[in-house]
Amino acid sequence: MKFVLASQNPHKLKEMNDILSAHGVEVVLESEIGLHVEVEETGSTFAENAMLKAKAVMEASGLPAIADDSGVCVDALNGAPGIYSARYGGPDLNDAERYQLLLNALRGQTNRAAHFTSAIACIFPNGDTIEAEGQCPGTIAFAPQGTGGFGYDPVFFLPPLRKTYAQLTPEEKAAVSHRGKALAVFEKKLEEYLKK
């Protein structure tokens, strides 16, 4: 079974394929089937935005589509950047500039508590849907550490492991991350769905 990932992000593609390939599911980027669907993320939650993206790509491709909407929610910033994580500071910033902006917003702040959330939505051409969500608690580091991952990974610190996301191996990250947890829930729901 082929799913189209409602994203241009090769990192998300790899994380999804690593987990879903065991179920005979191949996940491809929109670009691999000649699509580039721009979706206005007008939802007020990660789950709503994930479903908007999945629905648009399913309608454009005629194939089952899967989308992930995720972001970092910082307690001291009242949950910001939250659903705006990918657009934090405006569309012209790169990942490093975005997390630097976050570090600047937290300068002098002792409460560094934060969590990552991932919402996954899948929609099939017949209208069936599967949704899953995962969270990972952590803190925002005082400076970036590590070279792996993407997005806010260099500044998202996991106290139990004493590492940022960017310092974890892909296997370690899949075991503890918000997307890894959401995909584990999604995997179970997909198994049930495919048995029908």
Backbone as a chain_set.jsonl record, in Angstrom:
{"seq": "MKFVLASQNPHKLKEMNDILSAHGVEVVLESEIGLHVEVEETGSTFAENAMLKAKAVMEASGLPAIADDSGVCVDALNGAPGIYSARYGGPDLNDAERYQLLLNALRGQTNRAAHFTSAIACIFPNGDTIEAEGQCPGTIAFAPQGTGGFGYDPVFFLPPLRKTYAQLTPEEKAAVSHRGKALAVFEKKLEEYLKK", "coords": {"N": [[0.852, -1.187, 0.0], [0.512, 2.216, -0.807], [1.225, 5.312, 0.638], [0.813, 8.809, 0.486], [2.857, 11.308, 1.693], [1.928, 14.239, 3.197], [3.845, 16.489, 2.893], [6.965, 18.203, 2.389], [9.155, 17.368, 3.603], [12.019, 15.56, 3.963], [13.079, 14.392, 6.261], [10.883, 13.786, 7.922], [9.695, 11.946, 6.24], [11.548, 9.817, 6.264], [11.424, 9.03, 8.988], [8.773, 8.138, 9.119], [8.697, 6.077, 7.182], [10.556, 4.286, 8.293], [9.125, 3.149, 10.38], [6.589, 2.383, 9.327], [7.089, 0.722, 7.148], [7.261, -1.914, 7.917], [4.716, -2.805, 7.816], [4.092, -3.198, 5.251], [3.649, -0.817, 4.056], [4.396, 1.806, 1.943], [5.747, 4.949, 2.075], [5.619, 7.954, 0.338], [6.975, 11.087, -0.8], [5.099, 14.025, -1.703], [6.253, 15.243, -3.946], [7.406, 13.115, -5.266], [5.378, 11.98, -6.692], [4.731, 13.904, -8.417], [3.383, 16.083, -7.29], [2.651, 19.186, -5.631], [1.277, 20.396, -3.073], [-0.107, 23.175, -1.672], [-1.149, 23.938, 1.483], [-3.268, 25.795, 3.456], [-2.795, 26.247, 6.771], [-5.188, 26.379, 8.76], [-6.259, 25.399, 11.037], [-6.943, 25.136, 14.598], [-5.614, 23.444, 16.191], [-3.007, 20.925, 16.442], [-3.971, 18.477, 15.47], [-6.153, 19.225, 13.838], [-4.841, 20.675, 11.821], [-3.181, 18.676, 10.749], [-5.098, 16.965, 9.636], [-6.262, 18.66, 7.718], [-4.114, 18.919, 5.915], [-3.666, 16.228, 5.136], [-6.126, 15.593, 3.924], [-6.243, 17.376, 1.737], [-4.079, 16.49, 0.178], [-4.786, 13.837, -0.31], [-7.075, 14.252, -1.864], [-5.932, 15.489, -4.082], [-4.217, 13.545, -5.054], [-5.544, 11.095, -5.133], [-4.792, 8.954, -3.675], [-4.226, 7.155, -0.537], [-3.475, 9.413, 2.056], [-1.085, 10.73, 4.325], [-0.406, 12.791, 7.091], [1.559, 14.861, 9.206], [1.389, 17.008, 11.905], [3.252, 19.04, 13.871], [4.945, 20.366, 16.754], [6.75, 22.503, 19.055], [5.923, 23.251, 22.368], [6.121, 25.707, 24.702], [6.194, 26.2, 28.12], [6.705, 28.655, 29.537], [6.13, 30.469, 27.612], [3.465, 30.467, 27.306], [2.67, 28.194, 25.862], [3.524, 28.731, 23.311], [5.965, 28.239, 20.636], [4.07, 26.456, 19.561], [1.403, 25.487, 17.427], [2.404, 27.111, 15.511], [5.059, 26.569, 15.167], [6.681, 25.819, 12.895], [6.574, 28.115, 11.466], [7.452, 30.092, 13.06], [8.537, 33.286, 13.822], [8.387, 34.055, 11.222], [8.284, 33.397, 7.608], [10.795, 33.453, 6.398], [12.888, 32.576, 7.959], [15.457, 30.183, 8.807], [15.933, 26.846, 10.228], [17.891, 27.067, 12.308], [17.853, 29.824, 12.853], [15.273, 30.059, 13.762], [15.217, 28.486, 16.144], [17.065, 29.945, 17.545], [15.734, 32.336, 17.902], [13.77, 31.43, 19.633], [15.37, 30.751, 21.857], [16.26, 33.324, 22.501], [13.841, 34.483, 23.267], [13.484, 33.207, 25.64], [15.472, 34.112, 27.251], [16.97, 34.67, 30.368], [14.954, 33.363, 31.633], [13.942, 31.036, 34.012], [12.184, 28.91, 34.107], [12.127, 26.345, 32.029], [10.548, 24.418, 30.991], [8.961, 22.334, 28.577], [7.148, 20.821, 25.846], [7.027, 18.52, 23.144], [4.667, 18.009, 20.597], [3.016, 15.745, 18.458], [0.732, 15.286, 15.904], [-0.88, 12.925, 13.981], [-2.496, 12.344, 10.96], [-4.443, 10.372, 8.821], [-5.98, 9.809, 5.751], [-8.18, 8.012, 3.721], [-9.073, 7.302, 0.271], [-11.753, 6.468, 0.328], [-12.833, 7.9, 2.354], [-12.418, 7.037, 4.945], [-10.724, 7.527, 8.075], [-7.737, 7.782, 10.073], [-6.437, 8.704, 13.148], [-3.845, 9.921, 15.293], [-1.94, 10.767, 18.221], [0.967, 12.057, 19.855], [3.138, 12.853, 22.608], [6.087, 14.388, 23.956], [7.726, 15.137, 26.857], [10.014, 17.687, 27.951], [12.779, 19.97, 28.219], [13.821, 23.318, 27.37], [16.976, 23.808, 26.162], [19.865, 25.799, 27.15], [21.578, 26.454, 25.176], [22.249, 25.448, 21.783], [22.794, 21.965, 21.165], [24.395, 19.222, 19.674], [24.15, 17.641, 16.403], [22.345, 16.237, 14.93], [19.049, 15.366, 13.602], [16.403, 17.795, 13.1], [14.798, 21.045, 12.731], [13.738, 22.143, 15.878], [15.314, 20.416, 17.272], [18.091, 20.633, 18.229], [17.828, 22.21, 20.529], [15.986, 21.061, 22.179], [15.789, 19.48, 25.086], [16.223, 16.436, 26.841], [15.821, 15.606, 30.011], [15.957, 12.976, 31.396], [17.63, 11.499, 29.69], [19.736, 13.128, 29.386], [20.407, 14.492, 27.07], [19.987, 16.353, 24.011], [17.379, 16.229, 21.514], [18.82, 16.348, 19.128], [21.156, 15.056, 19.73], [20.603, 12.431, 19.889], [20.59, 9.036, 18.649], [19.017, 7.925, 15.578], [17.438, 5.691, 16.273], [17.201, 5.904, 19.073], [15.823, 8.309, 19.193], [13.424, 7.672, 17.864], [12.314, 5.994, 19.739], [11.593, 7.605, 21.9], [10.548, 10.031, 21.051], [8.014, 12.54, 20.283], [6.897, 12.164, 17.72], [7.603, 9.524, 17.281], [6.096, 8.296, 19.316], [3.485, 9.013, 18.511], [3.412, 7.736, 16.039], [3.589, 5.096, 16.898], [1.097, 4.708, 18.104], [-0.466, 5.218, 15.863], [0.388, 3.129, 14.235], [-0.665, 0.845, 15.525], [-3.42, 1.385, 15.235], [-3.587, 1.377, 12.454], [-2.927, -1.264, 11.88], [-5.211, -2.563, 12.92], [-7.103, -1.453, 11.226], [-6.301, -2.439, 8.707], [-6.899, -5.082, 9.0], [-9.59, -5.277, 8.69]], "CA": [[0.0, 0.0, 0.0], [1.299, 3.449, -0.905], [0.68, 6.524, 1.239], [1.522, 10.04, 0.133], [3.09, 12.156, 2.857], [1.588, 15.641, 2.932], [5.001, 17.241, 3.385], [8.157, 18.217, 1.528], [10.248, 17.17, 4.559], [12.588, 14.215, 3.854], [13.308, 13.835, 7.606], [9.614, 13.175, 8.328], [9.499, 10.776, 5.383], [12.387, 8.72, 6.763], [10.881, 8.56, 10.272], [7.536, 7.393, 8.868], [9.012, 4.832, 6.475], [11.244, 3.375, 9.214], [8.139, 2.46, 11.216], [5.44, 1.828, 8.604], [7.474, -0.252, 6.126], [7.019, -3.252, 8.467], [3.317, -3.166, 7.536], [3.897, -3.213, 3.813], [3.246, 0.528, 3.634], [5.46, 2.646, 1.414], [5.365, 6.358, 2.15], [6.371, 8.757, -0.627], [6.728, 12.533, -0.752], [4.238, 14.57, -2.768], [7.064, 15.532, -5.131], [7.71, 11.865, -5.968], [4.272, 11.656, -7.606], [4.48, 15.092, -9.226], [2.471, 17.028, -6.635], [3.109, 20.151, -4.617], [0.008, 20.937, -2.588], [0.02, 24.19, -0.621], [-2.333, 23.877, 2.342], [-3.309, 26.832, 4.483], [-3.018, 25.59, 8.065], [-6.124, 27.266, 9.459], [-6.755, 24.725, 12.235], [-6.508, 25.707, 15.88], [-4.873, 22.391, 16.903], [-2.145, 20.108, 15.585], [-4.804, 17.452, 14.825], [-6.928, 19.854, 12.76], [-3.929, 21.004, 10.721], [-2.758, 17.417, 10.12], [-6.205, 16.468, 8.816], [-6.379, 19.554, 6.557], [-3.044, 18.582, 4.974], [-3.902, 14.881, 4.602], [-7.313, 15.631, 3.049], [-5.892, 18.076, 0.496], [-3.184, 15.651, -0.624], [-5.57, 12.684, -0.768], [-7.945, 14.705, -2.965], [-5.097, 15.81, -5.245], [-3.497, 12.364, -5.548], [-6.393, 9.914, -5.227], [-4.149, 7.901, -2.872], [-4.257, 7.433, 0.893], [-2.492, 10.442, 2.41], [-0.765, 10.82, 5.748], [0.201, 14.083, 7.426], [1.965, 15.067, 10.591], [1.565, 18.398, 12.298], [3.929, 18.939, 15.156], [5.625, 21.571, 17.186], [7.208, 22.578, 20.444], [5.074, 24.123, 23.199], [6.963, 26.124, 25.822], [5.344, 26.652, 29.23], [6.922, 30.069, 29.884], [5.61, 31.287, 26.508], [2.035, 30.123, 27.194], [2.46, 27.168, 24.841], [4.119, 29.114, 22.013], [5.326, 28.582, 19.377], [2.919, 25.589, 19.33], [1.055, 25.15, 16.033], [3.145, 28.012, 14.614], [6.491, 26.251, 15.294], [7.378, 25.829, 11.601], [6.523, 29.472, 10.899], [7.841, 30.986, 14.151], [9.446, 34.349, 13.398], [8.157, 34.388, 9.81], [8.627, 32.353, 6.637], [12.148, 33.563, 5.846], [13.902, 32.048, 8.88], [15.795, 28.764, 8.721], [15.78, 26.155, 11.514], [18.795, 27.63, 13.325], [17.363, 31.162, 13.211], [14.036, 29.87, 14.521], [15.488, 28.084, 17.535], [17.77, 31.059, 18.193], [14.665, 33.261, 18.302], [13.167, 30.825, 20.824], [16.325, 30.933, 22.969], [16.228, 34.753, 22.866], [12.572, 34.729, 23.966], [13.586, 32.609, 26.979], [16.643, 34.654, 27.964], [16.683, 35.053, 31.754], [13.81, 32.581, 32.118], [14.388, 29.794, 34.667], [11.257, 27.83, 33.752], [12.451, 25.933, 30.652], [9.701, 23.259, 30.67], [8.35, 22.353, 27.246], [6.868, 19.49, 25.306], [6.78, 18.394, 21.716], [3.442, 17.276, 20.248], [2.851, 15.342, 17.058], [-0.574, 14.73, 15.543], [-0.829, 12.266, 12.675], [-3.81, 12.098, 10.361], [-4.41, 9.625, 7.571], [-7.315, 9.733, 5.156], [-8.235, 7.124, 2.565], [-9.993, 7.814, -0.75], [-13.155, 6.161, 0.651], [-13.267, 8.772, 3.444], [-11.985, 6.531, 6.26], [-9.608, 8.282, 8.653], [-7.048, 7.292, 11.271], [-5.724, 9.814, 13.793], [-3.049, 9.546, 16.464], [-1.189, 11.894, 18.782], [2.007, 11.702, 20.823], [3.839, 13.979, 23.243], [7.328, 14.11, 24.67], [8.104, 16.259, 27.724], [11.435, 17.998, 28.048], [13.066, 21.365, 28.563], [14.578, 24.025, 26.337], [18.372, 23.984, 26.575], [20.326, 27.191, 27.139], [22.319, 26.621, 23.921], [22.084, 24.254, 20.955], [23.736, 20.859, 21.35], [24.187, 18.105, 18.76], [24.061, 17.975, 14.976], [21.344, 15.393, 14.277], [17.668, 15.838, 13.61], [16.03, 18.996, 12.344], [13.903, 21.923, 13.485], [14.153, 22.57, 17.222], [16.001, 19.291, 17.929], [19.3, 20.971, 18.985], [17.561, 22.919, 21.788], [14.987, 20.34, 22.974], [16.607, 18.662, 25.987], [15.513, 15.379, 27.575], [16.565, 15.407, 31.256], [16.299, 11.59, 31.746], [18.713, 11.0, 28.833], [20.8, 14.144, 29.422], [20.754, 14.795, 25.682], [18.945, 16.979, 23.189], [16.947, 15.392, 20.38], [19.866, 16.361, 18.099], [22.261, 14.204, 20.165], [20.137, 11.045, 19.92], [20.632, 8.268, 17.406], [17.649, 7.809, 15.047], [16.722, 4.664, 17.033], [16.874, 6.49, 20.387], [14.813, 9.338, 18.989], [12.152, 7.014, 17.535], [11.785, 5.354, 20.948], [11.106, 8.556, 22.911], [10.046, 11.297, 20.509], [6.589, 12.779, 20.08], [6.477, 11.524, 16.477], [7.716, 8.082, 17.508], [4.927, 7.875, 20.112], [2.288, 9.143, 17.678], [3.47, 6.683, 15.034], [3.3, 3.816, 17.56], [-0.368, 4.658, 18.225], [-0.978, 5.118, 14.502], [0.716, 1.778, 13.754], [-1.67, -0.076, 16.095], [-4.711, 1.672, 14.6], [-3.485, 0.96, 11.066], [-3.015, -2.743, 11.91], [-6.637, -2.897, 13.093], [-7.801, -1.03, 10.003], [-5.942, -3.325, 7.599], [-7.503, -6.399, 9.259], [-11.023, -5.222, 8.406]], "C": [[0.887, 1.236, 0.0], [0.533, 4.594, -0.255], [1.485, 7.698, 0.706], [1.646, 10.879, 1.398], [2.829, 13.599, 2.474], [2.685, 16.529, 3.528], [6.073, 17.237, 2.307], [9.384, 17.822, 2.36], [10.799, 15.741, 4.497], [12.865, 13.567, 5.214], [12.043, 13.141, 8.118], [9.358, 11.902, 7.53], [10.286, 9.589, 5.919], [11.824, 8.149, 8.058], [9.625, 7.721, 10.046], [7.821, 6.064, 8.182], [9.688, 3.814, 7.38], [10.243, 2.539, 9.999], [7.083, 1.735, 10.376], [5.804, 0.789, 7.549], [7.239, -1.685, 6.602], [5.593, -3.734, 8.172], [3.027, -3.177, 6.041], [3.429, -1.872, 3.272], [4.488, 1.269, 3.15], [4.962, 4.082, 1.462], [6.249, 7.137, 1.181], [6.041, 10.233, -0.425], [5.808, 12.93, -1.9], [5.031, 14.726, -4.074], [7.364, 14.273, -5.944], [6.577, 11.438, -6.896], [3.823, 12.918, -8.363], [3.523, 16.1, -8.621], [3.242, 18.026, -5.79], [1.854, 20.885, -4.159], [0.284, 21.928, -1.462], [-1.27, 24.183, 0.192], [-2.242, 24.987, 3.379], [-3.686, 26.167, 5.8], [-3.876, 26.494, 8.943], [-6.686, 26.625, 10.725], [-6.24, 25.391, 13.497], [-5.757, 24.677, 16.721], [-3.974, 21.666, 15.902], [-2.991, 19.106, 14.803], [-5.596, 18.035, 13.652], [-6.038, 20.162, 11.555], [-3.456, 19.748, 9.995], [-3.852, 16.904, 9.194], [-6.412, 17.341, 7.571], [-5.358, 19.177, 5.483], [-3.306, 17.226, 4.322], [-5.057, 14.888, 3.593], [-6.978, 16.278, 1.697], [-5.03, 17.2, -0.41], [-3.905, 14.4, -1.128], [-6.439, 13.085, -1.966], [-7.146, 14.983, -4.234], [-4.485, 14.562, -5.88], [-4.396, 11.164, -5.813], [-5.842, 8.731, -4.457], [-4.35, 8.194, -1.393], [-3.159, 8.447, 1.229], [-2.319, 10.48, 3.916], [-0.066, 12.153, 5.988], [0.539, 14.108, 8.903], [1.982, 16.569, 10.815], [2.149, 18.361, 13.693], [4.596, 20.252, 15.502], [5.998, 21.499, 18.65], [6.365, 23.62, 21.176], [5.849, 24.434, 24.477], [6.095, 26.751, 26.909], [5.462, 28.151, 29.486], [6.405, 31.013, 28.796], [4.14, 30.968, 26.249], [1.736, 29.151, 26.052], [2.996, 27.52, 23.465], [5.469, 28.395, 21.856], [4.183, 27.645, 18.958], [2.664, 25.289, 17.863], [1.77, 26.046, 15.026], [4.647, 27.708, 14.606], [7.246, 26.358, 13.974], [7.429, 27.224, 10.985], [6.937, 30.53, 11.926], [8.852, 32.011, 13.638], [9.296, 34.735, 11.939], [8.715, 33.342, 8.866], [10.074, 32.37, 6.152], [13.239, 33.0, 6.745], [14.196, 30.583, 8.586], [15.698, 28.146, 10.126], [16.624, 26.799, 12.619], [18.318, 29.012, 13.779], [16.098, 31.061, 14.052], [14.322, 29.466, 15.971], [16.289, 29.148, 18.28], [16.767, 32.101, 18.686], [13.982, 32.748, 19.577], [14.08, 31.007, 22.036], [16.329, 32.386, 23.444], [14.965, 35.083, 23.655], [12.619, 34.209, 25.397], [14.775, 33.141, 27.783], [16.235, 35.135, 29.354], [15.557, 34.258, 32.384], [14.312, 31.28, 32.749], [13.457, 28.62, 34.377], [11.473, 27.478, 32.278], [11.576, 24.762, 30.194], [9.024, 23.434, 29.315], [7.923, 20.935, 26.887], [6.684, 19.598, 23.799], [5.49, 17.61, 21.542], [3.48, 16.936, 18.771], [1.451, 14.781, 16.892], [-0.45, 14.163, 14.14], [-2.252, 12.022, 12.207], [-3.6, 11.363, 9.05], [-5.836, 9.578, 7.044], [-7.23, 8.907, 3.874], [-9.233, 7.687, 1.548], [-11.469, 7.513, -0.464], [-13.69, 6.999, 1.814], [-12.902, 8.28, 4.834], [-10.792, 7.344, 6.761], [-9.01, 7.53, 9.837], [-6.3, 8.493, 11.84], [-4.978, 9.313, 15.017], [-2.27, 10.767, 16.941], [-0.155, 11.372, 19.772], [2.65, 12.956, 21.379], [5.128, 13.499, 23.888], [7.671, 15.325, 25.521], [9.615, 16.463, 27.73], [11.62, 19.423, 28.521], [13.786, 22.003, 27.374], [15.977, 24.295, 26.886], [18.748, 25.464, 26.529], [21.117, 27.51, 25.87], [22.148, 25.353, 23.102], [23.174, 23.222, 21.223], [23.39, 19.745, 20.374], [23.96, 18.565, 17.336], [23.014, 17.139, 14.24], [19.986, 16.064, 14.239], [17.462, 17.082, 12.773], [15.149, 19.865, 13.231], [14.507, 22.346, 14.82], [14.965, 21.505, 17.961], [17.251, 19.698, 18.72], [19.034, 21.663, 20.327], [16.512, 22.212, 22.655], [15.708, 19.261, 23.77], [15.734, 17.673, 26.77], [16.274, 15.076, 28.853], [16.889, 13.938, 31.583], [17.484, 11.036, 30.941], [19.923, 11.93, 28.836], [21.328, 14.466, 28.024], [19.628, 15.604, 25.053], [18.511, 15.954, 22.144], [18.083, 15.255, 19.358], [21.071, 15.502, 18.471], [21.873, 12.713, 20.185], [20.4, 10.353, 18.587], [19.197, 8.218, 16.866], [16.807, 6.782, 15.829], [16.296, 5.19, 18.4], [15.738, 7.498, 20.242], [13.443, 8.704, 18.719], [11.496, 6.423, 18.782], [11.149, 6.347, 21.917], [10.378, 9.769, 22.341], [8.528, 11.332, 20.393], [6.108, 12.076, 18.811], [6.565, 10.011, 16.591], [6.519, 7.549, 18.281], [3.647, 7.94, 19.295], [2.253, 8.038, 16.621], [3.192, 5.308, 15.64], [1.794, 3.636, 17.716], [-0.976, 4.465, 16.841], [-0.785, 3.705, 13.952], [-0.311, 0.756, 14.249], [-3.026, 0.121, 15.413], [-4.716, 1.219, 13.14], [-3.595, -0.568, 10.958], [-4.471, -3.177, 12.003], [-7.411, -2.59, 11.819], [-7.562, -2.017, 8.864], [-6.511, -4.736, 7.776], [-8.967, -6.446, 8.857], [-11.363, -5.935, 7.094]], "O": [[1.887, 1.297, 0.716], [-0.641, 4.822, -0.548], [2.694, 7.591, 0.501], [0.657, 11.127, 2.089], [3.435, 14.121, 1.538], [2.478, 17.22, 4.526], [6.085, 16.377, 1.426], [10.515, 17.924, 1.886], [10.125, 14.806, 4.93], [12.887, 12.341, 5.321], [12.113, 12.047, 8.678], [8.869, 10.908, 8.066], [9.756, 8.482, 6.018], [11.75, 6.93, 8.22], [9.434, 6.702, 10.71], [7.254, 5.037, 8.554], [9.436, 2.615, 7.262], [10.48, 1.359, 10.256], [6.723, 0.598, 10.682], [4.934, 0.046, 7.094], [7.038, -2.58, 5.781], [5.302, -4.926, 8.269], [1.871, -3.168, 5.619], [2.882, -1.791, 2.172], [5.495, 1.349, 3.853], [3.886, 4.394, 0.951], [7.472, 7.0, 1.196], [4.964, 10.581, 0.059], [5.749, 12.259, -2.93], [4.549, 14.387, -5.155], [7.554, 14.343, -7.158], [6.789, 10.621, -7.792], [2.706, 12.992, -8.874], [2.912, 16.889, -9.343], [4.337, 17.745, -5.303], [1.427, 21.863, -4.773], [0.841, 21.565, -0.426], [-2.354, 24.399, -0.35], [-1.247, 25.097, 4.095], [-4.767, 25.593, 5.927], [-3.367, 27.265, 9.756], [-7.502, 27.236, 11.416], [-5.242, 26.112, 13.479], [-5.312, 24.981, 17.827], [-4.151, 21.774, 14.688], [-2.764, 18.9, 13.61], [-5.696, 17.41, 12.596], [-6.431, 19.937, 10.41], [-3.34, 19.745, 8.769], [-3.563, 16.455, 8.085], [-6.704, 16.823, 6.493], [-5.683, 19.121, 4.297], [-3.184, 17.085, 3.105], [-4.969, 14.261, 2.538], [-7.383, 15.782, 0.645], [-5.228, 17.174, -1.625], [-3.662, 13.954, -2.25], [-6.527, 12.354, -2.952], [-7.63, 14.738, -5.339], [-4.261, 14.52, -7.09], [-4.056, 10.305, -6.626], [-6.362, 7.621, -4.568], [-4.614, 9.336, -1.017], [-2.038, 8.337, 0.732], [-3.267, 10.291, 4.677], [0.762, 12.586, 5.186], [-0.109, 13.462, 9.727], [2.529, 17.316, 10.005], [1.6, 17.722, 14.59], [4.782, 21.125, 14.655], [5.621, 20.578, 19.375], [6.127, 24.718, 20.672], [6.191, 23.531, 25.241], [5.358, 27.706, 26.658], [4.454, 28.841, 29.635], [6.259, 32.213, 29.029], [3.63, 31.162, 25.146], [0.716, 29.255, 25.372], [2.932, 26.702, 22.548], [6.057, 27.983, 22.856], [3.398, 28.005, 18.082], [3.573, 24.89, 17.135], [1.747, 25.775, 13.826], [5.43, 28.506, 14.091], [8.337, 26.926, 13.933], [8.233, 27.484, 10.089], [6.787, 31.727, 11.682], [9.893, 31.649, 13.088], [9.986, 35.634, 11.459], [9.52, 32.501, 9.264], [10.532, 31.397, 5.555], [14.401, 32.948, 6.342], [13.313, 29.831, 8.171], [15.414, 28.848, 11.096], [16.136, 27.045, 13.722], [18.377, 29.328, 14.967], [15.873, 31.875, 14.948], [13.75, 30.026, 16.906], [16.206, 29.245, 19.505], [16.937, 32.676, 19.762], [13.658, 33.522, 20.478], [13.618, 31.374, 23.117], [16.392, 32.65, 24.645], [15.008, 35.87, 24.601], [11.894, 34.695, 26.266], [15.044, 32.658, 28.883], [15.285, 35.903, 29.506], [15.238, 34.462, 33.555], [15.023, 30.509, 32.104], [13.886, 27.466, 34.399], [11.055, 28.219, 31.388], [11.822, 24.177, 29.139], [8.578, 24.524, 28.956], [8.301, 19.973, 27.555], [6.25, 20.621, 23.268], [5.249, 16.645, 22.268], [3.92, 17.734, 17.944], [1.031, 13.904, 17.648], [0.024, 14.836, 13.225], [-3.101, 11.553, 12.966], [-2.701, 11.685, 8.272], [-6.78, 9.337, 7.796], [-6.326, 9.085, 3.057], [-10.128, 8.452, 1.908], [-12.346, 8.222, -0.956], [-14.842, 6.845, 2.219], [-13.055, 9.017, 5.807], [-9.958, 7.791, 5.974], [-9.687, 6.751, 10.509], [-5.616, 9.212, 11.112], [-5.428, 8.39, 15.695], [-1.98, 11.678, 16.167], [-0.379, 10.365, 20.444], [2.705, 13.991, 20.713], [5.239, 12.348, 24.309], [7.883, 16.416, 24.992], [10.385, 15.522, 27.536], [10.734, 20.008, 29.144], [14.292, 21.311, 26.492], [16.141, 24.925, 27.931], [18.035, 26.278, 25.942], [21.308, 28.676, 25.524], [21.923, 24.284, 23.668], [24.329, 23.569, 21.474], [22.227, 19.361, 20.255], [23.622, 19.722, 17.087], [22.82, 17.322, 13.039], [19.791, 17.161, 14.76], [18.237, 17.383, 11.864], [14.796, 19.474, 14.344], [15.633, 22.841, 14.883], [15.273, 21.67, 19.141], [17.466, 19.156, 19.804], [19.92, 21.701, 21.18], [16.179, 22.693, 23.738], [16.175, 18.265, 23.217], [14.669, 18.018, 27.282], [17.275, 14.362, 28.81], [18.008, 13.664, 32.016], [18.247, 10.209, 31.44], [20.997, 11.572, 28.352], [22.524, 14.681, 27.825], [18.479, 15.553, 25.492], [19.184, 14.948, 21.92], [18.286, 14.181, 18.791], [21.924, 15.243, 17.623], [22.706, 11.85, 20.461], [20.431, 10.993, 17.536], [18.254, 8.446, 17.623], [15.608, 6.981, 16.022], [15.171, 4.954, 18.839], [14.816, 7.538, 21.056], [12.431, 9.137, 19.27], [10.27, 6.359, 18.872], [10.256, 5.974, 22.68], [9.668, 10.463, 23.068], [7.858, 10.3, 20.403], [5.042, 11.461, 18.809], [5.713, 9.293, 16.068], [5.983, 6.489, 17.957], [2.815, 7.036, 19.367], [1.197, 7.472, 16.341], [2.621, 4.445, 14.974], [1.269, 2.545, 17.491], [-1.886, 3.655, 16.66], [-1.667, 3.155, 13.294], [-0.769, -0.093, 13.484], [-3.697, -0.847, 15.057], [-5.732, 0.732, 12.645], [-4.262, -1.094, 10.067], [-4.914, -4.05, 11.258], [-8.264, -3.368, 11.39], [-8.49, -2.388, 8.146], [-6.596, -5.498, 6.813], [-9.532, -7.528, 8.699], [-12.529, -5.984, 6.702]]}, "num_chains": 1, "name": "protein.A"}
